[in-house]
Amino acid sequence: MRAVYVCCIADPYIDVAIRLKKEKGIEPIYWISDLDSTHGDVENLVKKEFPEITYQRYYDAWHGVFPREIENASHEEGIEIDFLKKFYNEELQSLSMMDRMDYDRKSFNMMERERFFLSLVRKWMAFFKLYKPDIVIASNNPHRVFDHVLYLVCKYKGIPYITSMYTQMVGRMFMLEDFRKPNIIGEIMDEAYAQNLGKEIDVTLLPRDIQDNYNRLHKDYKDAKPYYMNSFDKLNSKNKNYFFLMRRFISDHNLLIGEDKILKGQKHTIYKEGKRSPEEWNFSLWEWYSMRKGADKYKKSLFNHYNAISEEAPLDVPYVAFFLHYQPEENTCPNAGMFANQYLCILSLLRSLPDNVMIYVKEHPHQFMSHMQGQTKRIKEFYDDLAAIPRVKLINFSMDSFSLMANAMAVATVAGTAGWEAAVKGKPVIVYGMSWYERMKGVMRVTDDESAKHVYEFIQNYKFDNQAVLAYLYTFAQKSYTGYNYKGYKELTGYSHEESVENIYNALNAVIFKNSK
């Protein structure tokens, strides 16, 4: 079996790949580098263990720069109309993912995006002819345009694309055989959950990490904030210091020699330079600095605008609280499909609720952070259009989220942490995208108009059942796996290298060979 590894960090995935090759005959033939590979260190580690492998750097992949043999072969590729017809909706997801490359929202127009999408399709088609892979193993769901197009080509050709799905419990994941498979979470959870609903489950029966997460949500908001909030606050503060950013830029480059010399420009970025094609990116130190300044200025203006039109709304009226996701990110695009456009979620919810029920919408604070890419996924009119709806109110950051939840009839979100928090706190939850907790009693997923018709009925008939929550968490512990498999998670999770290799290996085996006797 010939395998492609997509955005898999050297530690622990090289040892996972070694074991899969030795014990299961899965031969690594192609490796797209992880986020630490800017200086080729991961490339050397991978090629040391697999000398015949072809290696593609992460930033090259983002820009559609492939090994020469694939580039040359792609020039002979036509395009299959049936492929485009089959994945027309998914193409919109790919085009939306290119927002992340469009740093100032005006450097990557629609014609350029359509051209880039077709270019990636042709290159991946050429790749399949040359390399003939049998399976793709990815560290997470395909949310970058290059791996999303790879996923589509795999689907078209019937090649398994195995991914890990992250959850709000850091270091605990699902291994998915196909993240787009209808009701994939239900397939994993429903049967065992039904069995566990008949048991008396105490919180002490849960693994320590799940216990801690559950207990945390019963504290005050300042003590119950998700693990990433404080660390992101620190990163935001650090990245507002331009002397820090300049030092980091210089440390990543050679002064006078080599392709990374400062005078030649910034190569370690996903962004498209406005005057060039995606494949020809090149930013000087000054251009990079100007981009950062421009992005921060834009985010500050958006933040000020949001604050100006948001309010501290009354909590003694009937309302549903909708918590926006930070974007761009995987949970919305591609995990939520069309509902990556959160404006659509709110418009659907508006139709699902009686005329006397308000919708309180609160933005995610990370949308405006300096080290994030929030400027690529929001425009002023997004907030203006919401504020123009009489039954919608934008909620100021001065109101804490737990108070907003506590007084709401229900909580709605695409698939965010707020939904999980509300479910534990005894509120009915409406989700619009794939989430690890979507099959829990008290949570309803909207997928179409038919399901949307039943939202208010679901809210009215809701009864909190803490035993159902604990049974779901018990099932989640049974069906998920633990470890670190992404940059920065080793320190965050505390799991050892050996644990992570063992657990990832076992989870992959269970999915890859699930139909084997």
Solvent accessible surface area in square Angstrom, and as a share of the most:
residue,aa,sasa,rsa
1,M,96,0.43
2,R,94,0.34
3,A,0,0.00
4,V,0,0.00
5,Y,0,0.00
6,V,1,0.00
7,C,3,0.02
8,C,0,0.00
9,I,13,0.07
10,A,18,0.14
11,D,51,0.26
12,P,0,0.00
13,Y,2,0.01
14,I,17,0.08
15,D,54,0.28
16,V,0,0.00
17,A,0,0.00
18,I,59,0.30
19,R,65,0.24
20,L,0,0.00
21,K,82,0.35
22,K,172,0.73
23,E,92,0.41
24,K,89,0.38
25,G,42,0.40
26,I,0,0.00
27,E,62,0.28
28,P,4,0.02
29,I,15,0.08
30,Y,0,0.00
31,W,0,0.00
32,I,0,0.00
33,S,0,0.00
34,D,3,0.01
35,L,45,0.22
36,D,63,0.33
37,S,3,0.02
38,T,28,0.16
39,H,109,0.49
40,G,5,0.04
41,D,71,0.37
42,V,6,0.03
43,E,38,0.17
44,N,104,0.53
45,L,90,0.45
46,V,0,0.00
47,K,78,0.33
48,K,155,0.66
49,E,75,0.34
50,F,8,0.03
51,P,99,0.62
52,E,162,0.73
53,I,9,0.05
54,T,31,0.18
55,Y,20,0.08
56,Q,5,0.02
57,R,74,0.27
58,Y,11,0.04
59,Y,42,0.16
60,D,40,0.20
61,A,0,0.00
62,W,0,0.00
63,H,0,0.00
64,G,1,0.01
65,V,45,0.26
66,F,11,0.04
67,P,30,0.19
68,R,164,0.60
69,E,90,0.40
70,I,0,0.00
71,E,22,0.10
72,N,77,0.39
73,A,30,0.23
74,S,4,0.03
75,H,122,0.54
76,E,154,0.69
77,E,23,0.10
78,G,55,0.53
79,I,66,0.34
80,E,84,0.37
81,I,109,0.55
82,D,93,0.48
83,F,1,0.00
84,L,42,0.21
85,K,147,0.62
86,K,122,0.52
87,F,13,0.06
88,Y,136,0.52
89,N,116,0.59
90,E,26,0.12
91,E,30,0.13
92,L,96,0.48
93,Q,17,0.07
94,S,0,0.00
95,L,13,0.07
96,S,34,0.22
97,M,6,0.02
98,M,0,0.00
99,D,27,0.14
100,R,39,0.14
101,M,0,0.00
102,D,5,0.02
103,Y,17,0.07
104,D,49,0.25
105,R,83,0.30
106,K,167,0.71
107,S,17,0.11
108,F,5,0.02
109,N,77,0.40
110,M,109,0.49
111,M,149,0.66
112,E,54,0.24
113,R,27,0.10
114,E,75,0.34
115,R,115,0.42
116,F,0,0.00
117,F,1,0.00
118,L,67,0.34
119,S,16,0.10
120,L,1,0.00
121,V,0,0.00
122,R,78,0.28
123,K,14,0.06
124,W,0,0.00
125,M,12,0.05
126,A,1,0.01
127,F,0,0.00
128,F,14,0.06
129,K,131,0.56
130,L,81,0.40
131,Y,20,0.08
132,K,137,0.58
133,P,6,0.04
134,D,61,0.32
135,I,2,0.01
136,V,0,0.00
137,I,1,0.01
138,A,3,0.02
139,S,0,0.00
140,N,3,0.02
141,N,0,0.00
142,P,0,0.00
143,H,20,0.09
144,R,3,0.01
145,V,0,0.00
146,F,0,0.00
147,D,0,0.00
148,H,0,0.00
149,V,0,0.00
150,L,0,0.00
151,Y,2,0.01
152,L,0,0.00
153,V,0,0.00
154,C,0,0.00
155,K,80,0.34
156,Y,61,0.23
157,K,83,0.35
158,G,62,0.59
159,I,36,0.18
160,P,63,0.40
161,Y,6,0.02
162,I,4,0.02
163,T,0,0.00
164,S,0,0.00
165,M,4,0.02
166,Y,46,0.18
167,T,16,0.10
168,Q,24,0.11
169,M,5,0.02
170,V,35,0.20
171,G,3,0.03
172,R,15,0.05
173,M,1,0.00
174,F,1,0.00
175,M,19,0.08
176,L,1,0.00
177,E,47,0.21
178,D,23,0.12
179,F,5,0.02
180,R,62,0.23
181,K,64,0.27
182,P,114,0.72
183,N,71,0.37
184,I,9,0.04
185,I,1,0.01
186,G,3,0.03
187,E,95,0.42
188,I,37,0.19
189,M,0,0.00
190,D,46,0.24
191,E,132,0.59
192,A,17,0.13
193,Y,10,0.04
194,A,66,0.51
195,Q,116,0.52
196,N,4,0.02
197,L,61,0.30
198,G,75,0.72
199,K,102,0.43
200,E,151,0.68
201,I,4,0.02
202,D,75,0.39
203,V,33,0.19
204,T,96,0.56
205,L,104,0.52
206,L,5,0.02
207,P,47,0.30
208,R,161,0.59
209,D,43,0.22
210,I,0,0.00
211,Q,19,0.09
212,D,72,0.37
213,N,16,0.08
214,Y,18,0.07
215,N,62,0.32
216,R,43,0.16
217,L,0,0.00
218,H,104,0.46
219,K,111,0.47
220,D,100,0.52
221,Y,63,0.24
222,K,151,0.64
223,D,77,0.40
224,A,0,0.00
225,K,53,0.23
226,P,15,0.09
227,Y,83,0.32
228,Y,42,0.16
229,M,20,0.09
230,N,85,0.44
231,S,48,0.31
232,F,52,0.22
233,D,63,0.32
234,K,149,0.63
235,L,75,0.37
236,N,25,0.13
237,S,74,0.48
238,K,103,0.44
239,N,7,0.03
240,K,119,0.51
241,N,72,0.37
242,Y,43,0.16
243,F,158,0.66
244,F,45,0.19
245,L,1,0.01
246,M,60,0.27
247,R,148,0.54
248,R,103,0.38
249,F,4,0.02
250,I,73,0.37
251,S,85,0.55
252,D,50,0.26
253,H,17,0.08
254,N,70,0.36
255,L,122,0.61
256,L,130,0.64
257,I,132,0.67
258,G,47,0.45
259,E,99,0.44
260,D,16,0.08
261,K,65,0.28
262,I,21,0.11
263,L,140,0.70
264,K,91,0.39
265,G,0,0.00
266,Q,15,0.06
267,K,50,0.21
268,H,25,0.11
269,T,8,0.04
270,I,15,0.08
271,Y,30,0.12
272,K,4,0.02
273,E,19,0.08
274,G,37,0.35
275,K,190,0.80
276,R,94,0.34
277,S,36,0.23
278,P,3,0.02
279,E,38,0.17
280,E,107,0.48
281,W,13,0.05
282,N,36,0.18
283,F,7,0.03
284,S,37,0.24
285,L,39,0.19
286,W,175,0.61
287,E,67,0.30
288,W,20,0.07
289,Y,52,0.20
290,S,45,0.29
291,M,37,0.17
292,R,22,0.08
293,K,92,0.39
294,G,39,0.38
295,A,5,0.04
296,D,30,0.15
297,K,155,0.66
298,Y,45,0.17
299,K,5,0.02
300,K,137,0.58
301,S,60,0.39
302,L,6,0.03
303,F,76,0.32
304,N,76,0.39
305,H,39,0.17
306,Y,0,0.00
307,N,50,0.25
308,A,82,0.64
309,I,56,0.28
310,S,12,0.08
311,E,69,0.31
312,E,117,0.52
313,A,5,0.04
314,P,67,0.42
315,L,52,0.26
316,D,129,0.67
317,V,54,0.31
318,P,57,0.36
319,Y,0,0.00
320,V,0,0.00
321,A,0,0.00
322,F,0,0.00
323,F,17,0.07
324,L,5,0.03
325,H,12,0.05
326,Y,23,0.09
327,Q,9,0.04
328,P,16,0.10
329,E,42,0.19
330,E,22,0.10
331,N,48,0.24
332,T,1,0.00
333,C,13,0.08
334,P,0,0.00
335,N,5,0.03
336,A,7,0.05
337,G,17,0.17
338,M,125,0.56
339,F,19,0.08
340,A,14,0.11
341,N,76,0.39
342,Q,2,0.01
343,Y,60,0.23
344,L,61,0.30
345,C,0,0.00
346,I,0,0.00
347,L,61,0.30
348,S,24,0.16
349,L,0,0.00
350,L,34,0.17
351,R,199,0.73
352,S,16,0.11
353,L,9,0.05
354,P,42,0.27
355,D,121,0.63
356,N,102,0.52
357,V,1,0.01
358,M,34,0.15
359,I,0,0.00
360,Y,0,0.00
361,V,0,0.00
362,K,15,0.06
363,E,3,0.01
364,H,38,0.17
365,P,52,0.33
366,H,6,0.03
367,Q,1,0.01
368,F,25,0.10
369,M,14,0.06
370,S,6,0.04
371,H,45,0.20
372,M,34,0.15
373,Q,28,0.13
374,G,0,0.00
375,Q,1,0.00
376,T,9,0.05
377,K,47,0.20
378,R,5,0.02
379,I,91,0.46
380,K,97,0.41
381,E,90,0.40
382,F,31,0.13
383,Y,0,0.00
384,D,41,0.21
385,D,65,0.34
386,L,0,0.00
387,A,45,0.35
388,A,80,0.62
389,I,25,0.13
390,P,124,0.78
391,R,43,0.16
392,V,6,0.03
393,K,56,0.24
394,L,3,0.01
395,I,0,0.00
396,N,28,0.14
397,F,53,0.22
398,S,74,0.48
399,M,22,0.10
400,D,53,0.27
401,S,14,0.09
402,F,20,0.09
403,S,42,0.27
404,L,0,0.00
405,M,1,0.00
406,A,67,0.52
407,N,73,0.37
408,A,3,0.03
409,M,54,0.24
410,A,0,0.00
411,V,0,0.00
412,A,0,0.00
413,T,1,0.01
414,V,0,0.00
415,A,3,0.02
416,G,9,0.08
417,T,19,0.11
418,A,14,0.11
419,G,0,0.00
420,W,0,0.00
421,E,9,0.04
422,A,0,0.00
423,A,5,0.04
424,V,3,0.02
425,K,70,0.30
426,G,18,0.17
427,K,40,0.17
428,P,6,0.04
429,V,0,0.00
430,I,0,0.00
431,V,0,0.00
432,Y,3,0.01
433,G,0,0.00
434,M,7,0.03
435,S,3,0.02
436,W,3,0.01
437,Y,0,0.00
438,E,11,0.05
439,R,96,0.35
440,M,3,0.01
441,K,114,0.48
442,G,17,0.16
443,V,14,0.08
444,M,29,0.13
445,R,76,0.28
446,V,1,0.01
447,T,76,0.44
448,D,77,0.40
449,D,94,0.49
450,E,98,0.44
451,S,23,0.15
452,A,9,0.07
453,K,143,0.61
454,H,79,0.35
455,V,0,0.00
456,Y,58,0.22
457,E,90,0.40
458,F,48,0.20
459,I,14,0.07
460,Q,119,0.53
461,N,102,0.52
462,Y,45,0.17
463,K,175,0.74
464,F,92,0.38
465,D,70,0.36
466,N,56,0.29
467,Q,65,0.29
468,A,2,0.01
469,V,4,0.02
470,L,9,0.04
471,A,1,0.01
472,Y,0,0.00
473,L,0,0.00
474,Y,60,0.23
475,T,0,0.00
476,F,0,0.00
477,A,22,0.17
478,Q,96,0.43
479,K,89,0.38
480,S,16,0.10
481,Y,20,0.07
482,T,22,0.13
483,G,0,0.00
484,Y,1,0.00
485,N,0,0.00
486,Y,39,0.15
487,K,103,0.44
488,G,46,0.44
489,Y,44,0.17
490,K,80,0.34
491,E,140,0.63
492,L,84,0.42
493,T,27,0.16
494,G,65,0.62
495,Y,42,0.16
496,S,45,0.29
497,H,49,0.22
498,E,122,0.55
499,E,79,0.36
500,S,0,0.00
501,V,16,0.09
502,E,68,0.31
503,N,40,0.21
504,I,0,0.00
505,Y,9,0.03
506,N,69,0.36
507,A,14,0.11
508,L,2,0.01
509,N,23,0.12
510,A,65,0.50
511,V,25,0.15
512,I,32,0.16
513,F,59,0.24
514,K,102,0.43
515,N,132,0.68
516,S,74,0.48
517,K,250,1.06
